[in-house]
């Protein structure tokens, strides 16, 4: 399922989320999109089959380990765009972070 131009509006996003949830058999979902300087949210369905409360933008979902995959994909997209280097030190990317030793990482050239 690809979003088309009609799905760039809040109503279009809501329709897209409803169709995608129905096609995938997902009981409840909230999707948030940040585009063109604004947030748009769409929610659909219920919290669970056992506890059928309506889903809204404030519903908390248990994500488990899926966030690791999401983070890895997001990082690799930044690498592909040349915005992040995998071998770079965190302190270079996140200046507020600090290194405990300040020295080279184990296994890296000094």
Gaussian input, Z-matrix of N, CA and C with variables (Angstrom, degrees):
# hf/3-21g

backbone

0 1
 N
 C     1     B1
 C     2     B2     1     A1
 N     3     B3     2     A2     1     D1
 C     4     B4     3     A3     2     D2
 C     5     B5     4     A4     3     D3
 N     6     B6     5     A5     4     D4
 C     7     B7     6     A6     5     D5
 C     8     B8     7     A7     6     D6
 N     9     B9     8     A8     7     D7
 C    10    B10     9     A9     8     D8
 C    11    B11    10    A10     9     D9
 N    12    B12    11    A11    10    D10
 C    13    B13    12    A12    11    D11
 C    14    B14    13    A13    12    D12
 N    15    B15    14    A14    13    D13
 C    16    B16    15    A15    14    D14
 C    17    B17    16    A16    15    D15
 N    18    B18    17    A17    16    D16
 C    19    B19    18    A18    17    D17
 C    20    B20    19    A19    18    D18
 N    21    B21    20    A20    19    D19
 C    22    B22    21    A21    20    D20
 C    23    B23    22    A22    21    D21
 N    24    B24    23    A23    22    D22
 C    25    B25    24    A24    23    D23
 C    26    B26    25    A25    24    D24
 N    27    B27    26    A26    25    D25
 C    28    B28    27    A27    26    D26
 C    29    B29    28    A28    27    D27
 N    30    B30    29    A29    28    D28
 C    31    B31    30    A30    29    D29
 C    32    B32    31    A31    30    D30
 N    33    B33    32    A32    31    D31
 C    34    B34    33    A33    32    D32
 C    35    B35    34    A34    33    D33
 N    36    B36    35    A35    34    D34
 C    37    B37    36    A36    35    D35
 C    38    B38    37    A37    36    D36
 N    39    B39    38    A38    37    D37
 C    40    B40    39    A39    38    D38
 C    41    B41    40    A40    39    D39
 N    42    B42    41    A41    40    D40
 C    43    B43    42    A42    41    D41
 C    44    B44    43    A43    42    D42
 N    45    B45    44    A44    43    D43
 C    46    B46    45    A45    44    D44
 C    47    B47    46    A46    45    D45
 N    48    B48    47    A47    46    D46
 C    49    B49    48    A48    47    D47
 C    50    B50    49    A49    48    D48
 N    51    B51    50    A50    49    D49
 C    52    B52    51    A51    50    D50
 C    53    B53    52    A52    51    D51
 N    54    B54    53    A53    52    D52
 C    55    B55    54    A54    53    D53
 C    56    B56    55    A55    54    D54
 N    57    B57    56    A56    55    D55
 C    58    B58    57    A57    56    D56
 C    59    B59    58    A58    57    D57
 N    60    B60    59    A59    58    D58
 C    61    B61    60    A60    59    D59
 C    62    B62    61    A61    60    D60
 N    63    B63    62    A62    61    D61
 C    64    B64    63    A63    62    D62
 C    65    B65    64    A64    63    D63
 N    66    B66    65    A65    64    D64
 C    67    B67    66    A66    65    D65
 C    68    B68    67    A67    66    D66
 N    69    B69    68    A68    67    D67
 C    70    B70    69    A69    68    D68
 C    71    B71    70    A70    69    D69
 N    72    B72    71    A71    70    D70
 C    73    B73    72    A72    71    D71
 C    74    B74    73    A73    72    D72
 N    75    B75    74    A74    73    D73
 C    76    B76    75    A75    74    D74
 C    77    B77    76    A76    75    D75
 N    78    B78    77    A77    76    D76
 C    79    B79    78    A78    77    D77
 C    80    B80    79    A79    78    D78
 N    81    B81    80    A80    79    D79
 C    82    B82    81    A81    80    D80
 C    83    B83    82    A82    81    D81
 N    84    B84    83    A83    82    D82
 C    85    B85    84    A84    83    D83
 C    86    B86    85    A85    84    D84
 N    87    B87    86    A86    85    D85
 C    88    B88    87    A87    86    D86
 C    89    B89    88    A88    87    D87
 N    90    B90    89    A89    88    D88
 C    91    B91    90    A90    89    D89
 C    92    B92    91    A91    90    D90
 N    93    B93    92    A92    91    D91
 C    94    B94    93    A93    92    D92
 C    95    B95    94    A94    93    D93
 N    96    B96    95    A95    94    D94
 C    97    B97    96    A96    95    D95
 C    98    B98    97    A97    96    D96
 N    99    B99    98    A98    97    D97
 C   100   B100    99    A99    98    D98
 C   101   B101   100   A100    99    D99
 N   102   B102   101   A101   100   D100
 C   103   B103   102   A102   101   D101
 C   104   B104   103   A103   102   D102
 N   105   B105   104   A104   103   D103
 C   106   B106   105   A105   104   D104
 C   107   B107   106   A106   105   D105
 N   108   B108   107   A107   106   D106
 C   109   B109   108   A108   107   D107
 C   110   B110   109   A109   108   D108
 N   111   B111   110   A110   109   D109
 C   112   B112   111   A111   110   D110
 C   113   B113   112   A112   111   D111
 N   114   B114   113   A113   112   D112
 C   115   B115   114   A114   113   D113
 C   116   B116   115   A115   114   D114
 N   117   B117   116   A116   115   D115
 C   118   B118   117   A117   116   D116
 C   119   B119   118   A118   117   D117
 N   120   B120   119   A119   118   D118
 C   121   B121   120   A120   119   D119
 C   122   B122   121   A121   120   D120
 N   123   B123   122   A122   121   D121
 C   124   B124   123   A123   122   D122
 C   125   B125   124   A124   123   D123
 N   126   B126   125   A125   124   D124
 C   127   B127   126   A126   125   D125
 C   128   B128   127   A127   126   D126
 N   129   B129   128   A128   127   D127
 C   130   B130   129   A129   128   D128
 C   131   B131   130   A130   129   D129
 N   132   B132   131   A131   130   D130
 C   133   B133   132   A132   131   D131
 C   134   B134   133   A133   132   D132
 N   135   B135   134   A134   133   D133
 C   136   B136   135   A135   134   D134
 C   137   B137   136   A136   135   D135
 N   138   B138   137   A137   136   D136
 C   139   B139   138   A138   137   D137
 C   140   B140   139   A139   138   D138
 N   141   B141   140   A140   139   D139
 C   142   B142   141   A141   140   D140
 C   143   B143   142   A142   141   D141
 N   144   B144   143   A143   142   D142
 C   145   B145   144   A144   143   D143
 C   146   B146   145   A145   144   D144
 N   147   B147   146   A146   145   D145
 C   148   B148   147   A147   146   D146
 C   149   B149   148   A148   147   D147
 N   150   B150   149   A149   148   D148
 C   151   B151   150   A150   149   D149
 C   152   B152   151   A151   150   D150
 N   153   B153   152   A152   151   D151
 C   154   B154   153   A153   152   D152
 C   155   B155   154   A154   153   D153
 N   156   B156   155   A155   154   D154
 C   157   B157   156   A156   155   D155
 C   158   B158   157   A157   156   D156
 N   159   B159   158   A158   157   D157
 C   160   B160   159   A159   158   D158
 C   161   B161   160   A160   159   D159
 N   162   B162   161   A161   160   D160
 C   163   B163   162   A162   161   D161
 C   164   B164   163   A163   162   D162
 N   165   B165   164   A164   163   D163
 C   166   B166   165   A165   164   D164
 C   167   B167   166   A166   165   D165
 N   168   B168   167   A167   166   D166
 C   169   B169   168   A168   167   D167
 C   170   B170   169   A169   168   D168
 N   171   B171   170   A170   169   D169
 C   172   B172   171   A171   170   D170
 C   173   B173   172   A172   171   D171
 N   174   B174   173   A173   172   D172
 C   175   B175   174   A174   173   D173
 C   176   B176   175   A175   174   D174
 N   177   B177   176   A176   175   D175
 C   178   B178   177   A177   176   D176
 C   179   B179   178   A178   177   D177
 N   180   B180   179   A179   178   D178
 C   181   B181   180   A180   179   D179
 C   182   B182   181   A181   180   D180
 N   183   B183   182   A182   181   D181
 C   184   B184   183   A183   182   D182
 C   185   B185   184   A184   183   D183
 N   186   B186   185   A185   184   D184
 C   187   B187   186   A186   185   D185
 C   188   B188   187   A187   186   D186
 N   189   B189   188   A188   187   D187
 C   190   B190   189   A189   188   D188
 C   191   B191   190   A190   189   D189
 N   192   B192   191   A191   190   D190
 C   193   B193   192   A192   191   D191
 C   194   B194   193   A193   192   D192
 N   195   B195   194   A194   193   D193
 C   196   B196   195   A195   194   D194
 C   197   B197   196   A196   195   D195
 N   198   B198   197   A197   196   D196
 C   199   B199   198   A198   197   D197
 C   200   B200   199   A199   198   D198
 N   201   B201   200   A200   199   D199
 C   202   B202   201   A201   200   D200
 C   203   B203   202   A202   201   D201
 N   204   B204   203   A203   202   D202
 C   205   B205   204   A204   203   D203
 C   206   B206   205   A205   204   D204
 N   207   B207   206   A206   205   D205
 C   208   B208   207   A207   206   D206
 C   209   B209   208   A208   207   D207
 N   210   B210   209   A209   208   D208
 C   211   B211   210   A210   209   D209
 C   212   B212   211   A211   210   D210
 N   213   B213   212   A212   211   D211
 C   214   B214   213   A213   212   D212
 C   215   B215   214   A214   213   D213
 N   216   B216   215   A215   214   D214
 C   217   B217   216   A216   215   D215
 C   218   B218   217   A217   216   D216
 N   219   B219   218   A218   217   D217
 C   220   B220   219   A219   218   D218
 C   221   B221   220   A220   219   D219
 N   222   B222   221   A221   220   D220
 C   223   B223   222   A222   221   D221
 C   224   B224   223   A223   222   D222
 N   225   B225   224   A224   223   D223
 C   226   B226   225   A225   224   D224
 C   227   B227   226   A226   225   D225
 N   228   B228   227   A227   226   D226
 C   229   B229   228   A228   227   D227
 C   230   B230   229   A229   228   D228
 N   231   B231   230   A230   229   D229
 C   232   B232   231   A231   230   D230
 C   233   B233   232   A232   231   D231
 N   234   B234   233   A233   232   D232
 C   235   B235   234   A234   233   D233
 C   236   B236   235   A235   234   D234
 N   237   B237   236   A236   235   D235
 C   238   B238   237   A237   236   D236
 C   239   B239   238   A238   237   D237
 N   240   B240   239   A239   238   D238
 C   241   B241   240   A240   239   D239
 C   242   B242   241   A241   240   D240
 N   243   B243   242   A242   241   D241
 C   244   B244   243   A243   242   D242
 C   245   B245   244   A244   243   D243
 N   246   B246   245   A245   244   D244
 C   247   B247   246   A246   245   D245
 C   248   B248   247   A247   246   D246
 N   249   B249   248   A248   247   D247
 C   250   B250   249   A249   248   D248
 C   251   B251   250   A250   249   D249
 N   252   B252   251   A251   250   D250
 C   253   B253   252   A252   251   D251
 C   254   B254   253   A253   252   D252
 N   255   B255   254   A254   253   D253
 C   256   B256   255   A255   254   D254
 C   257   B257   256   A256   255   D255
 N   258   B258   257   A257   256   D256
 C   259   B259   258   A258   257   D257
 C   260   B260   259   A259   258   D258
 N   261   B261   260   A260   259   D259
 C   262   B262   261   A261   260   D260
 C   263   B263   262   A262   261   D261
 N   264   B264   263   A263   262   D262
 C   265   B265   264   A264   263   D263
 C   266   B266   265   A265   264   D264
 N   267   B267   266   A266   265   D265
 C   268   B268   267   A267   266   D266
 C   269   B269   268   A268   267   D267
 N   270   B270   269   A269   268   D268
 C   271   B271   270   A270   269   D269
 C   272   B272   271   A271   270   D270
 N   273   B273   272   A272   271   D271
 C   274   B274   273   A273   272   D272
 C   275   B275   274   A274   273   D273
 N   276   B276   275   A275   274   D274
 C   277   B277   276   A276   275   D275
 C   278   B278   277   A277   276   D276
 N   279   B279   278   A278   277   D277
 C   280   B280   279   A279   278   D278
 C   281   B281   280   A280   279   D279
 N   282   B282   281   A281   280   D280
 C   283   B283   282   A282   281   D281
 C   284   B284   283   A283   282   D282
 N   285   B285   284   A284   283   D283
 C   286   B286   285   A285   284   D284
 C   287   B287   286   A286   285   D285
 N   288   B288   287   A287   286   D286
 C   289   B289   288   A288   287   D287
 C   290   B290   289   A289   288   D288
 N   291   B291   290   A290   289   D289
 C   292   B292   291   A291   290   D290
 C   293   B293   292   A292   291   D291
 N   294   B294   293   A293   292   D292
 C   295   B295   294   A294   293   D293
 C   296   B296   295   A295   294   D294
 N   297   B297   296   A296   295   D295
 C   298   B298   297   A297   296   D296
 C   299   B299   298   A298   297   D297
 N   300   B300   299   A299   298   D298
 C   301   B301   300   A300   299   D299
 C   302   B302   301   A301   300   D300
 N   303   B303   302   A302   301   D301
 C   304   B304   303   A303   302   D302
 C   305   B305   304   A304   303   D303
 N   306   B306   305   A305   304   D304
 C   307   B307   306   A306   305   D305
 C   308   B308   307   A307   306   D306
 N   309   B309   308   A308   307   D307
 C   310   B310   309   A309   308   D308
 C   311   B311   310   A310   309   D309
 N   312   B312   311   A311   310   D310
 C   313   B313   312   A312   311   D311
 C   314   B314   313   A313   312   D312
 N   315   B315   314   A314   313   D313
 C   316   B316   315   A315   314   D314
 C   317   B317   316   A316   315   D315
 N   318   B318   317   A317   316   D316
 C   319   B319   318   A318   317   D317
 C   320   B320   319   A319   318   D318
 N   321   B321   320   A320   319   D319
 C   322   B322   321   A321   320   D320
 C   323   B323   322   A322   321   D321
 N   324   B324   323   A323   322   D322
 C   325   B325   324   A324   323   D323
 C   326   B326   325   A325   324   D324
 N   327   B327   326   A326   325   D325
 C   328   B328   327   A327   326   D326
 C   329   B329   328   A328   327   D327

   B1=1.4562
   B2=1.5110
   B3=1.2883
   B4=1.4474
   B5=1.5117
   B6=1.3377
   B7=1.4550
   B8=1.5231
   B9=1.3226
   B10=1.4556
   B11=1.5250
   B12=1.3301
   B13=1.4612
   B14=1.5217
   B15=1.3455
   B16=1.4630
   B17=1.5241
   B18=1.3386
   B19=1.4573
   B20=1.5202
   B21=1.3446
   B22=1.4542
   B23=1.5226
   B24=1.3174
   B25=1.4581
   B26=1.5261
   B27=1.3423
   B28=1.4697
   B29=1.5293
   B30=1.3346
   B31=1.4714
   B32=1.5275
   B33=1.3256
   B34=1.4602
   B35=1.5139
   B36=1.3378
   B37=1.4586
   B38=1.5248
   B39=1.3222
   B40=1.4692
   B41=1.5267
   B42=1.3345
   B43=1.4683
   B44=1.5275
   B45=1.3241
   B46=1.4636
   B47=1.5299
   B48=1.3376
   B49=1.4671
   B50=1.5243
   B51=1.3057
   B52=1.4728
   B53=1.5326
   B54=1.3386
   B55=1.4689
   B56=1.5250
   B57=1.3367
   B58=1.4674
   B59=1.5269
   B60=1.3316
   B61=1.4665
   B62=1.5254
   B63=1.3179
   B64=1.4714
   B65=1.5280
   B66=1.3234
   B67=1.4684
   B68=1.5257
   B69=1.3469
   B70=1.4643
   B71=1.5159
   B72=1.3306
   B73=1.4624
   B74=1.5202
   B75=1.3312
   B76=1.4696
   B77=1.5270
   B78=1.3521
   B79=1.4637
   B80=1.5242
   B81=1.3324
   B82=1.4551
   B83=1.5139
   B84=1.3291
   B85=1.4641
   B86=1.5287
   B87=1.3158
   B88=1.4621
   B89=1.5118
   B90=1.3148
   B91=1.4611
   B92=1.5201
   B93=1.3162
   B94=1.4567
   B95=1.5127
   B96=1.3214
   B97=1.4655
   B98=1.5189
   B99=1.3291
   B100=1.4595
   B101=1.5186
   B102=1.3227
   B103=1.4645
   B104=1.5232
   B105=1.3072
   B106=1.4650
   B107=1.5241
   B108=1.3366
   B109=1.4641
   B110=1.5112
   B111=1.3230
   B112=1.4758
   B113=1.5235
   B114=1.3333
   B115=1.4601
   B116=1.5173
   B117=1.3238
   B118=1.4553
   B119=1.5236
   B120=1.3202
   B121=1.4605
   B122=1.5192
   B123=1.3154
   B124=1.4664
   B125=1.5147
   B126=1.3058
   B127=1.4670
   B128=1.5106
   B129=1.3305
   B130=1.4647
   B131=1.5231
   B132=1.3086
   B133=1.4517
   B134=1.5116
   B135=1.3543
   B136=1.4604
   B137=1.5280
   B138=1.3288
   B139=1.4654
   B140=1.5151
   B141=1.3045
   B142=1.4683
   B143=1.5235
   B144=1.3115
   B145=1.4605
   B146=1.5230
   B147=1.3620
   B148=1.4646
   B149=1.5209
   B150=1.3356
   B151=1.4557
   B152=1.5281
   B153=1.3364
   B154=1.4605
   B155=1.5282
   B156=1.3299
   B157=1.4620
   B158=1.5257
   B159=1.3269
   B160=1.4645
   B161=1.5356
   B162=1.3184
   B163=1.4577
   B164=1.5270
   B165=1.3392
   B166=1.4636
   B167=1.5229
   B168=1.3112
   B169=1.4632
   B170=1.5273
   B171=1.3183
   B172=1.4633
   B173=1.5230
   B174=1.3274
   B175=1.4604
   B176=1.5221
   B177=1.3293
   B178=1.4607
   B179=1.5235
   B180=1.3207
   B181=1.4554
   B182=1.5150
   B183=1.3355
   B184=1.4591
   B185=1.5225
   B186=1.3176
   B187=1.4553
   B188=1.5119
   B189=1.3303
   B190=1.4569
   B191=1.5115
   B192=1.3041
   B193=1.4575
   B194=1.5241
   B195=1.3199
   B196=1.4645
   B197=1.5209
   B198=1.3215
   B199=1.4636
   B200=1.5270
   B201=1.3271
   B202=1.4729
   B203=1.5178
   B204=1.3157
   B205=1.4624
   B206=1.5221
   B207=1.3144
   B208=1.4577
   B209=1.5250
   B210=1.3334
   B211=1.4646
   B212=1.5240
   B213=1.3274
   B214=1.4642
   B215=1.5267
   B216=1.3249
   B217=1.4609
   B218=1.5286
   B219=1.3289
   B220=1.4644
   B221=1.5279
   B222=1.3313
   B223=1.4648
   B224=1.5253
   B225=1.3272
   B226=1.4647
   B227=1.5297
   B228=1.3108
   B229=1.4767
   B230=1.5208
   B231=1.3312
   B232=1.4673
   B233=1.5209
   B234=1.3334
   B235=1.4687
   B236=1.5300
   B237=1.3285
   B238=1.4647
   B239=1.5283
   B240=1.3315
   B241=1.4649
   B242=1.5289
   B243=1.3541
   B244=1.4572
   B245=1.5155
   B246=1.3261
   B247=1.4686
   B248=1.5186
   B249=1.3416
   B250=1.4668
   B251=1.5158
   B252=1.3358
   B253=1.4575
   B254=1.5205
   B255=1.3297
   B256=1.4606
   B257=1.5228
   B258=1.3210
   B259=1.4618
   B260=1.5170
   B261=1.3199
   B262=1.4612
   B263=1.5317
   B264=1.3162
   B265=1.4768
   B266=1.5248
   B267=1.3005
   B268=1.4670
   B269=1.5195
   B270=1.3212
   B271=1.4605
   B272=1.5270
   B273=1.3353
   B274=1.4598
   B275=1.5147
   B276=1.3212
   B277=1.4622
   B278=1.5241
   B279=1.3270
   B280=1.4647
   B281=1.5230
   B282=1.3344
   B283=1.4587
   B284=1.5203
   B285=1.3265
   B286=1.4673
   B287=1.5223
   B288=1.3446
   B289=1.4651
   B290=1.5193
   B291=1.3117
   B292=1.4653
   B293=1.5163
   B294=1.2904
   B295=1.4529
   B296=1.5201
   B297=1.3201
   B298=1.4643
   B299=1.5192
   B300=1.3189
   B301=1.4575
   B302=1.5155
   B303=1.3070
   B304=1.4523
   B305=1.5152
   B306=1.3178
   B307=1.4561
   B308=1.5089
   B309=1.3297
   B310=1.4701
   B311=1.5238
   B312=1.3120
   B313=1.4599
   B314=1.5216
   B315=1.3191
   B316=1.4572
   B317=1.5448
   B318=1.3079
   B319=1.4457
   B320=1.5172
   B321=1.3374
   B322=1.4496
   B323=1.5277
   B324=1.3432
   B325=1.4659
   B326=1.5263
   B327=1.3211
   B328=1.4625
   B329=1.5028
   A1=109.02
   A2=116.88
   A3=121.92
   A4=109.31
   A5=115.07
   A6=119.53
   A7=108.29
   A8=116.48
   A9=118.89
   A10=108.91
   A11=117.10
   A12=120.58
   A13=112.85
   A14=118.72
   A15=119.99
   A16=111.40
   A17=117.01
   A18=119.82
   A19=112.68
   A20=118.02
   A21=121.10
   A22=111.19
   A23=117.86
   A24=122.03
   A25=108.72
   A26=117.85
   A27=119.13
   A28=112.66
   A29=117.46
   A30=119.86
   A31=110.34
   A32=116.67
   A33=120.42
   A34=111.67
   A35=116.66
   A36=120.36
   A37=109.87
   A38=117.27
   A39=121.01
   A40=110.96
   A41=116.96
   A42=120.32
   A43=110.76
   A44=116.23
   A45=120.88
   A46=110.91
   A47=116.94
   A48=121.85
   A49=110.04
   A50=117.61
   A51=120.74
   A52=110.96
   A53=117.27
   A54=120.60
   A55=111.31
   A56=116.91
   A57=120.99
   A58=110.79
   A59=117.68
   A60=121.17
   A61=110.73
   A62=116.51
   A63=119.96
   A64=110.50
   A65=116.60
   A66=120.62
   A67=111.48
   A68=116.92
   A69=121.66
   A70=113.38
   A71=118.30
   A72=121.13
   A73=113.09
   A74=116.91
   A75=121.75
   A76=107.98
   A77=117.98
   A78=119.03
   A79=113.58
   A80=117.73
   A81=120.19
   A82=111.49
   A83=115.33
   A84=120.28
   A85=109.82
   A86=115.26
   A87=122.03
   A88=107.32
   A89=115.96
   A90=121.96
   A91=107.55
   A92=115.59
   A93=121.26
   A94=109.32
   A95=116.23
   A96=121.46
   A97=108.44
   A98=115.73
   A99=121.65
   A100=106.40
   A101=117.47
   A102=121.28
   A103=108.94
   A104=115.10
   A105=121.17
   A106=112.52
   A107=115.48
   A108=120.39
   A109=116.01
   A110=117.63
   A111=117.88
   A112=111.01
   A113=114.22
   A114=121.79
   A115=109.39
   A116=115.20
   A117=120.53
   A118=107.09
   A119=116.92
   A120=122.29
   A121=109.48
   A122=114.77
   A123=120.91
   A124=108.16
   A125=116.27
   A126=121.93
   A127=108.92
   A128=114.30
   A129=119.33
   A130=109.44
   A131=115.98
   A132=121.53
   A133=115.26
   A134=113.23
   A135=120.86
   A136=110.50
   A137=114.65
   A138=120.27
   A139=112.88
   A140=117.75
   A141=121.51
   A142=108.16
   A143=114.82
   A144=118.64
   A145=110.97
   A146=116.44
   A147=121.19
   A148=112.42
   A149=117.38
   A150=122.77
   A151=108.11
   A152=118.02
   A153=121.23
   A154=114.99
   A155=115.63
   A156=121.09
   A157=108.19
   A158=118.39
   A159=119.41
   A160=111.53
   A161=116.07
   A162=122.45
   A163=108.40
   A164=116.29
   A165=120.84
   A166=108.77
   A167=117.86
   A168=121.09
   A169=112.72
   A170=118.97
   A171=121.92
   A172=113.54
   A173=118.13
   A174=121.77
   A175=109.43
   A176=116.04
   A177=121.21
   A178=109.19
   A179=115.66
   A180=121.49
   A181=109.36
   A182=117.25
   A183=121.04
   A184=107.36
   A185=116.12
   A186=120.06
   A187=113.57
   A188=117.73
   A189=120.24
   A190=111.84
   A191=116.05
   A192=121.30
   A193=113.78
   A194=118.42
   A195=118.97
   A196=111.90
   A197=117.60
   A198=119.47
   A199=111.51
   A200=117.34
   A201=119.62
   A202=110.24
   A203=117.52
   A204=121.44
   A205=110.54
   A206=117.00
   A207=121.41
   A208=110.59
   A209=116.66
   A210=121.11
   A211=111.04
   A212=117.38
   A213=120.98
   A214=111.19
   A215=117.72
   A216=120.61
   A217=110.46
   A218=116.98
   A219=120.21
   A220=110.78
   A221=117.02
   A222=121.01
   A223=110.97
   A224=117.20
   A225=119.87
   A226=112.00
   A227=117.86
   A228=119.49
   A229=110.00
   A230=116.77
   A231=120.24
   A232=110.90
   A233=116.82
   A234=121.14
   A235=109.30
   A236=117.06
   A237=121.43
   A238=111.48
   A239=117.03
   A240=121.51
   A241=112.32
   A242=116.99
   A243=120.78
   A244=114.10
   A245=117.21
   A246=121.34
   A247=113.19
   A248=116.71
   A249=122.51
   A250=108.10
   A251=116.26
   A252=121.53
   A253=108.04
   A254=116.68
   A255=120.09
   A256=112.58
   A257=117.65
   A258=120.46
   A259=113.56
   A260=118.62
   A261=121.36
   A262=110.06
   A263=114.92
   A264=119.97
   A265=109.28
   A266=116.94
   A267=121.42
   A268=111.07
   A269=117.12
   A270=120.45
   A271=111.12
   A272=117.99
   A273=120.37
   A274=112.42
   A275=116.23
   A276=121.31
   A277=110.96
   A278=115.67
   A279=122.02
   A280=108.08
   A281=118.57
   A282=121.26
   A283=114.63
   A284=118.22
   A285=119.46
   A286=112.06
   A287=117.83
   A288=119.54
   A289=109.08
   A290=115.45
   A291=118.30
   A292=109.40
   A293=115.57
   A294=121.75
   A295=107.92
   A296=117.67
   A297=120.05
   A298=111.73
   A299=116.37
   A300=118.62
   A301=112.44
   A302=116.44
   A303=119.46
   A304=112.45
   A305=117.70
   A306=122.10
   A307=111.39
   A308=115.95
   A309=119.62
   A310=110.89
   A311=115.15
   A312=121.20
   A313=109.08
   A314=116.96
   A315=119.32
   A316=110.33
   A317=116.92
   A318=121.65
   A319=114.11
   A320=118.29
   A321=118.99
   A322=109.29
   A323=116.99
   A324=118.89
   A325=110.53
   A326=118.41
   A327=120.62
   A328=111.70
   D1=122.49
   D2=176.46
   D3=-111.87
   D4=140.84
   D5=177.10
   D6=-74.50
   D7=136.49
   D8=174.21
   D9=-109.73
   D10=-174.24
   D11=-173.27
   D12=-61.76
   D13=-28.14
   D14=179.60
   D15=-71.00
   D16=-17.56
   D17=-177.59
   D18=-92.87
   D19=11.65
   D20=176.95
   D21=-87.17
   D22=-8.93
   D23=176.29
   D24=-93.94
   D25=159.96
   D26=176.73
   D27=-55.98
   D28=-41.44
   D29=179.71
   D30=-67.21
   D31=-38.71
   D32=178.57
   D33=-65.62
   D34=-40.06
   D35=177.58
   D36=-64.04
   D37=-42.98
   D38=179.37
   D39=-60.08
   D40=-41.35
   D41=178.69
   D42=-66.03
   D43=-41.87
   D44=179.02
   D45=-62.10
   D46=-45.87
   D47=-179.63
   D48=-63.20
   D49=-42.31
   D50=179.03
   D51=-62.21
   D52=-45.66
   D53=178.94
   D54=-63.42
   D55=-44.82
   D56=-178.33
   D57=-64.62
   D58=-41.46
   D59=179.01
   D60=-64.78
   D61=-42.64
   D62=179.58
   D63=-64.23
   D64=-44.58
   D65=-178.81
   D66=-64.00
   D67=-35.81
   D68=-176.67
   D69=-91.44
   D70=-5.55
   D71=-179.83
   D72=71.16
   D73=32.22
   D74=-179.08
   D75=-90.19
   D76=124.49
   D77=-177.80
   D78=-68.69
   D79=-32.31
   D80=-178.90
   D81=-158.84
   D82=144.70
   D83=-177.08
   D84=-157.89
   D85=148.95
   D86=168.62
   D87=-128.09
   D88=134.36
   D89=178.65
   D90=-121.55
   D91=131.67
   D92=174.81
   D93=-116.78
   D94=134.69
   D95=-179.78
   D96=-127.53
   D97=132.67
   D98=173.33
   D99=-108.96
   D100=114.18
   D101=-179.76
   D102=-148.30
   D103=141.22
   D104=177.76
   D105=52.78
   D106=37.42
   D107=175.66
   D108=76.20
   D109=15.59
   D110=177.57
   D111=-141.76
   D112=153.82
   D113=177.97
   D114=-93.84
   D115=139.77
   D116=172.09
   D117=-132.83
   D118=134.20
   D119=179.83
   D120=-122.05
   D121=147.52
   D122=172.11
   D123=-140.51
   D124=133.13
   D125=179.26
   D126=-124.28
   D127=150.56
   D128=-179.72
   D129=-151.01
   D130=140.89
   D131=169.80
   D132=89.14
   D133=-154.42
   D134=-175.17
   D135=-125.01
   D136=162.35
   D137=-176.06
   D138=-63.11
   D139=-38.80
   D140=177.73
   D141=-167.55
   D142=165.91
   D143=178.37
   D144=-71.25
   D145=-30.44
   D146=-179.89
   D147=-80.43
   D148=-27.55
   D149=-175.97
   D150=-133.24
   D151=73.34
   D152=-169.28
   D153=-76.00
   D154=74.56
   D155=173.35
   D156=-97.57
   D157=149.64
   D158=-179.08
   D159=-66.35
   D160=141.23
   D161=176.91
   D162=-84.32
   D163=136.45
   D164=172.20
   D165=-137.28
   D166=-177.34
   D167=-174.58
   D168=-65.09
   D169=-15.45
   D170=179.28
   D171=-99.42
   D172=0.91
   D173=179.02
   D174=-65.46
   D175=133.30
   D176=176.88
   D177=-94.33
   D178=131.56
   D179=179.14
   D180=-114.19
   D181=145.20
   D182=172.96
   D183=-80.96
   D184=120.99
   D185=-175.51
   D186=-99.33
   D187=-28.11
   D188=-178.80
   D189=59.76
   D190=-139.36
   D191=-174.97
   D192=-84.40
   D193=1.54
   D194=-179.96
   D195=-64.58
   D196=-24.82
   D197=-179.99
   D198=-67.28
   D199=-27.18
   D200=177.99
   D201=-64.74
   D202=-44.04
   D203=178.53
   D204=-65.30
   D205=-44.35
   D206=179.16
   D207=-59.30
   D208=-46.05
   D209=179.94
   D210=-63.58
   D211=-43.03
   D212=179.78
   D213=-63.33
   D214=-42.28
   D215=178.75
   D216=-65.33
   D217=-43.80
   D218=178.82
   D219=-61.50
   D220=-42.81
   D221=178.76
   D222=-62.86
   D223=-45.05
   D224=-178.75
   D225=-67.71
   D226=-28.40
   D227=174.08
   D228=-67.79
   D229=-38.74
   D230=176.23
   D231=-65.49
   D232=-38.34
   D233=176.35
   D234=-62.46
   D235=-46.57
   D236=-179.30
   D237=-61.79
   D238=-32.95
   D239=178.59
   D240=-81.59
   D241=-3.35
   D242=-179.21
   D243=75.43
   D244=18.14
   D245=-178.39
   D246=-93.52
   D247=-15.96
   D248=179.64
   D249=-140.33
   D250=141.25
   D251=173.65
   D252=-108.46
   D253=130.28
   D254=-178.27
   D255=-63.19
   D256=-31.04
   D257=-178.60
   D258=-87.48
   D259=-0.83
   D260=-179.15
   D261=-72.39
   D262=148.70
   D263=176.01
   D264=-73.64
   D265=146.04
   D266=179.37
   D267=-58.96
   D268=-37.19
   D269=-177.94
   D270=-62.22
   D271=-27.83
   D272=176.83
   D273=-73.66
   D274=-33.84
   D275=-179.70
   D276=-85.72
   D277=-36.97
   D278=-179.50
   D279=-120.24
   D280=87.00
   D281=-174.25
   D282=-56.74
   D283=-25.62
   D284=-179.15
   D285=-78.37
   D286=-11.24
   D287=177.57
   D288=-77.81
   D289=160.14
   D290=179.36
   D291=-132.17
   D292=151.55
   D293=177.04
   D294=-96.76
   D295=140.34
   D296=179.73
   D297=-67.30
   D298=-37.49
   D299=-176.37
   D300=-104.53
   D301=-27.04
   D302=-176.95
   D303=76.44
   D304=-4.45
   D305=-177.89
   D306=-95.35
   D307=-176.59
   D308=179.79
   D309=-67.38
   D310=154.63
   D311=176.71
   D312=-70.64
   D313=151.10
   D314=176.25
   D315=-56.64
   D316=133.75
   D317=177.73
   D318=84.49
   D319=-4.11
   D320=178.78
   D321=-98.50
   D322=154.01
   D323=178.65
   D324=-62.86
   D325=144.44
   D326=-178.79
   D327=-81.55

